[in-house]
Amino acid sequence: MTALTPTLELTLDLISRASVTPEDEGCQPLMIERLAAVGFKAEILRFGDVDNFWAVHGDEGPILCFAGHTDVVPTGPVEQWQHPPFEPVIEDGMLYGRGAADMKGSLAAMVTACERFVTAHPNHKGRIAFLITSDEEGIAINGTVKVMEWLEQQNEKITWCVVGEPSSSNQVGDVIKNGRRGSLGCELTVKGIQGHVAYPHLADNPIHKASPALAELAAEPWDNGNDFFPATSFQISNINGGTGATNVIPGDLNIIFNFRFSTELTEEVLRQRTEAILDKHELDYDILWKLSGQPFLTSEGDLIDATVKAIRDSANIDTELSTAGGTSDGRFIAPTGSQLVELGPVNATIHKVDEAIAADDLNTLSTMYENIMVNLLA
């Protein structure tokens, strides 16, 4: 039997609350209660239908912030789960439940790490903070981004930030994310003239017109990446044209594509180069761009050093720095000047049926978080 440590007990309690985005279902009040018991002062920040809080221990000095989210993605077909997704179970050393890895396990590990640290170091240097939202897995407009705007109004700056996203590949701590690629999406409509396929000279087929441009966009070497980022990628995710009839040339072609881009490029450059290719092919088009996040990077500094040492001391492994993967709420925090890393459990089952992690990994993760505080604030 796996021993029920304080970290595991709190994780089980959090998972049992069905906080599908943007609902919180009492997770944040539970965290606030635990943190208040050891001297944290919390500000509850509700924006729209989203619950957020900012909690601080200490009165002055640099801020080490633990950031994360209480919301989880939907379960998918419940009947396909071995165990009900919101009835967490530890079986053969594995903890099953929606949010085990992403990221209620991290939240519990952060809270218990802070409980131990502030008890041992009540007069620690600087300040420890929590920035928690219930709007990370959703549209992310009333969560971390709004809290960061509120912090700006309070003239508060996060010095170091640890985000609890599931960063690890094979064992907890083997990978930390020290940056993320930017994400730029686009909805493109190429205009033609609808007509009969037997009379193409009386129509203008947007599929035929757009195909060479799309091929050029897909083949374009946007950049070569750098020491921290792979080359920028362009991917078409949706393409739709036609009425459903086999004998009708469509009047419009709708295309959705996305760039995941490095610090070698800017959003503006990607837009300009894309539209130049479309214009070169003399397309008649409407275009709608959506920036989901700028790329960010913490290449070196106190936080990287403290985290690498904490992982080595806790698990006797040398961690790998990586910028792979999708976006995270780090995209709202890092641009303010904060050093930022993401450190969390193994990510093999995130968003899947039967999401699970090794239960003992959460105890190790909590020790890693505690050692980061020791390295920076003790």
N, C-alpha and C positions, 0 to 999 in steps of 0.2 A: 504494500500500500504506500502511495506517495504521501508524505507528511504534509498536512495542511498548514503551511506557514501563513503569516499575516498577508504576504503578497498574494498567495493563491486564494486565500479566503476573500480578499477584496476583489480579485479578478472574477471569482465565481459570482459574487454579488452584483458586479457591474454587468456581466454577461446576461444575467437573469432578467435584466431590464431591457425590454424590446425597443431599443432606441433607434429605430430605422429613420434615417435622415429625413427631415431635420428635427425629429423628436429627440428629446433628452431622457424622458421617462424617469427622472429622479437621479440620474447618474451624477450630475453636477452638485446638487445639494449634498449627496453623500460624500463627495470629494471635499467640498467646502467644510463640512462638519469635521472630517478627519484633520484637515489642515488647520482649522481654527483651534482645534484642541492642542496644537503645538505652537500656537502664536501667530499664524498667518492672518492677515486682514484682507478680506475679499470684497471686491466690487462686483455686483451682479449687473451684467450688461446685456439686456435683451434688445435686439434689433429685429423688427418685423416679427416673424414667427420663429426666430432663432435664439436659443439660450447660449450665453457666453459668460465667462467670468475671468477676472484678473485678481490674483491673490499674491500678496507680498509678505515676506518675512525679512525684517531688518529695516533700518531707517535711512541709510545713506550709502553711497558708493555704487560701484558698478553692479549691473543686474545680470545674474545668471537665470535665464528663463527656461522652464520646461513647457513645451507647447504640444498640444494634441487635440484630439476630437473624440467626443463621446458617441457621435452618430455612427451607424454601420449601414452597409448596403443591404438591400432586401435579401431574403434567404433563398429565393428561387423555390423550386418545388419541395415543400417540406417533407413530402413522403419519400424523397430520395435521401434524406439525412438518416444516418445510423441512429442518431439521438436527436430529440427535438432541439432546434438551434438555439433556443433561449432557455434551455434547461441544461446548463453546463455539466459535463461529466469528465472525470479523470479516469481513464481506462488504460491499463498497461503503460502507465507513465505519460500518456498523451492527454492533453486538455482539449476537449471538443466544445465548440460553441461559436456562434456568430460573434465576431469581434475578438476572439482569443488572440489572434495575431494582429488584427487591424481594427482598433489598437487599444482595446481595453486592458490587455495584459501589460502594455507599456504604461498606461495611466496608473494602474495599481502599483507597478514597480517604482514609478516616480514618487507616488505618495509615501510609500513605506520607506523609500530611500531618504526622503526629506524628514520623515518622522525620526529616523535614527540619527541623521546628521544634526538636526537642530537640537536634539536632546543631548548629543555629545558635544556640540559646539554652539551653545546658546548665544555667544557673543562673536559669531563668525564675522569675517570681513564681508563687506558688500551686502548685497541683497539677493534673495532667492525669490523667483516669481513663477507663477503658473498662468499660462494663457490657454484657455480651454474653450472650444466651440462645439456646437452640434450641427455645423453646416460645412463640413469638409467634403463629405461624399456626394453632396448635392451640387446646387448651382453656385455655392460659395460666394454669395454677395452680401450676406448679413452676418458673417462669421468673423474670421481672423482679420480680414481686410478692414472691417468696421472697427474692430478693437484697436488695430494699429492706428487708425485715424483718431480714435479717442485718446490713445497714448500720446500722439503728436500734440493734441490740444492740451494735455497735461504736462507737456515738455519733458516727457519720459522717453529714454532711449534704452533699448535692450543691448547690452554689451555682448553677451554670449547667449546663444539659444540652442537647446537640444530638443529636437523634434522626435517624437516616439514612433515615427513611421517604421514599419517592418523592413529593415534594411538588410538583414542577414541572409546568406545564401544556404549554408550547410550547417553552421552552428552559430549560436548567438555571439555577435561581436566580430565575426569574420569579415564583414563588410560594413563600412559606414559611408553614408552619402555626404559628400562635402560640396555638392552642387547639383543642379538639375538643368536640363535643357529647357529652352523656351518653347512655347507652343503657340503657333499662329494658324488659325483655321480660316477657311474661305468657302463661301457659297458662291458659285459662278453659274450664271445663266447665259448660254450662248444662243442668240436669236437667229431664227431662220424664217422660212415661209412654208407653211403647211401645204401639202398638195398630194396628188395621186402618184403612186410609184411608177405608173406607166407613162407619166408626163413630167419627168424630172426637170425639163426645161422651164416648166411653169411654177416650179417650187424652188426652195433653197434649203438643202439638207444641213442642219446644224451639226449633226453627228459627223458627216464627212468633213465639214469645215473645221471642226474643233480637233479632230483626231491628230493631225500633224502637230498642232500646238501642244496637245497633251503629251504626245510622245517626246517632244523637245523638253518640256518641263520635267518629265520623268528621267530624262537622260542628262539633264543639266548638272554639272559639278558645282554645287553651290558654294562649298568651301572644302578644305581638307581637315577640318577639326584642329585640335591642338593637343597639348600634353594631357589635358583633363577631359576633353570632349571628343566624341567621334564626329565624323563629318555630318553636316546638316542633311536631314532626310526629307524627301517629298513623297507623300503617299496619297493616292486617291482612295477614298473610303466608300463613296457612293456615286453612282452615275445613273441617270434616268432620263429617258426620252421616249416619245411615241404615245399613241393613243391606245395601244393594245391591239389595234388592227394591223394585219400584215400588209395591207395595200395603201397605207397612209404614211407619207413623209412627215415627220414631226415638225412642229413650228418652233419648239424650244428644246434645248438640252440642258439639264440641270446636273451640276457636278459639285461634289463636296470633297475638298482635299485639305491636307494638314502638313505644316512644316514643324519638325522638331529641330530647333536650331541652337547653335553653340554661341559662345561669346565672340566668335569671329565675325558674326553678322548682327545687324540690327533689324528690327521689324520693318523700318522704313526701307531699307535696302532690299529686303525680300519682296515687299510690295512692288517697288519700282522695277525690279528685274522681272518679276512675274508679268506685270502689265506690259512691259516692253515686248516680251515674247508674244503675248496675246495680240498686241497691236501689230507686230511684224507680220502675223498671219491674217491681218485685216479682218478680225472678228468683230461682230456687233455683239456687245455683251454688257451685262450688268454684273457688278461684283460687290460682295459684302464680306469684309474682313472682320475677324474676331480674335483679339489677342487674349489668350488664357493666362499667360504668364511669361515674364522675361526670364532669360537664363540668369543663373546666379552661381557664384563660386566662392568658397573660402579655401584658398590654396594653402594657407599656412597661418600660424598664429597660436595664441595661448590655448584656445579651445581645442584645436586639432591636437596639440601636444598633450593637453590634459586628458583628452578622450583616448588617444592611442595608449597612453600610460595606464589609464584606468582599465582598459580592456586587457592589456598585458598582465597587470597585477591581479585581475579577477579571474581570468581564464587561461592565462599563459599562452596567448596566441598573439601573433602580429596581424593587425587588421589591414584590410585593403581599402584605399580611398576610391570611391566610384561616383560617377555622375549619371549612371544608367537609370532607366526607368521613366515613369511618367512624371506628372507634376505633383506638387504637394503644397501645403500652406506655407512652406518655407519661402515661396515666391513672393509672399506679401511681407515677410519679415526681413529677409536679407537685404532688399534694396534700401532699407533705412540705415544701413551701415553695420548691422550686427554680424559678428562671426556666427556661423550656423553649421551644425552637423545634424544628420538624422541617424539615430541609433535605436534599433528595435529588434523584435524577434525574427526568426526565419520566415521568409515570405512565400514559401512554396504553395500554401493553400489559401492565400488571401482571396476574398471574393468568391471562393468556390463553395460547393456543397461539402459538408463535413470539414469546415475550417478547423484546424487543429495545430497545436504546437506542443513541444516537449514541456511538461509542467515545470521541471527543474530549471529550464532556461529562464523562467521569469525570476526565480531567486537570484540567478547569476546576473541577470539584467539589472535588478535592483541594486546589487552590489556595485555594478559598473557605474550606475547613476550616482551612487553615494561617493564612489572614489573620484568621480569628476568634480563633485563639490569639494571634497578634501583637497584635491590638487589646485583648485582655483580660489577657494574661500577659507580654508582652515588656517 
